[in-house]
């Protein structure tokens, strides 16, 4: 599993993860907040979204980021939300950079 060597993003409009292979994954803070998969944001059995994107301020930022074991981070957001966990695997697999997006586009669908 990939592990970040550095996480930069407190109070910033972007959250950057620098991985062991020196790849940099940069998420806009609001985009990452909207990706939360906790039970407050996504219906547990159906997977239907519960979070209304209109309720997330455009200037939302991370107020606190902490490690969850060796596999994820927990973020406390400026909008008060603090129940989501973001796995390193998901953060890396869904990296929004052009290189990673192109690699996903070339790979066969699972």
N, C-alpha and C positions, 0 to 999 in steps of 0.2 A: 504494500500500500504506500502511496506517495506521502511524504511528510514535508510540510513547509518548514523552512529554516528561519523564516521571518514573516511576520504579519504586521502590516502597517495600515492604520485606518482610523484610529480614534479621533472623533470629531472632524473627520474629513469626508468629502463627497465621494471618495472612492476607497475601496478596501483592496489592498494588494497583498498577495501571497507569493513569496519567493520560495521555490521548491528546491529540493536537493540537487536537481539537475540544472539549476539556475534559471529555469523557466519562470516567467512572471505572469501570474494570473491577476487581472484587474477587473473587479466588479464595481459598477456604480453602486453606492450604498443603497439607494432606493431599490434598484433591481434585486439586490441580494435580500433586502427586507421582504420584497414581494415573493421571493422564492421560498419563504418559510413554509415548512411542511408540518408544523405542529398541529395539535388537535383544535386549536383556536382558529387556525388559518385554513385547514383542509379537513373535510369530513372524513372521519377515520375509516368507515367501511366502504364508502363509495369513491372516495378520493375527490369528491366535488369541492371546488373552492368555496370557502366561507369568507375569506378576506375580500372586502371591497377595496380595490386599488385606490379609489377616490378618498379613502380614509387615511391613506399613508401620505404624509406631507412630502412635497418634492425635495425638501431640504433635510430629510431624515438622515441621521448619522449614527454611527456606533458610539455609545458612551462607555461601554465596557466590553472587552473581549477576553474570554478565558478558555483555556484548554479543557477538553473533556477527554480524559484518558489520553491515549495516543492515537485517537481516531477522529476527533472532531473539535469544533469550537462552539461556544455558546456566546451569543451576542445580546447585550442589553441595548436596545435602541432608544433614540431620543423621543420617540413617540410613545414610550412606556412599555412597548412589547418586550418580553424577555423569556419566552418559553421555547424558542426554537433552538435546534442543534443542527449545525451544518457539518456534514462529514467531509473529511479531507478527500475521500474517494470521489464524492459527488462534486465538490468544488473543482477538482482537477479535471474530471471527465467532462464537465460542462463549461470549461474555460471558454470565455467569449472571444478570445483573441482570434485573429484571422487565420493563423496557422492551425490552431486546434479545430476551428470550425471547418476548414478545408479538409483536414484529416477525417473528421466525422462524416463529411459529405462523401468522401471516397470509400469509406469502409462499408462493407455489406451490412444491411439491416439485421439486427439480432432478432 
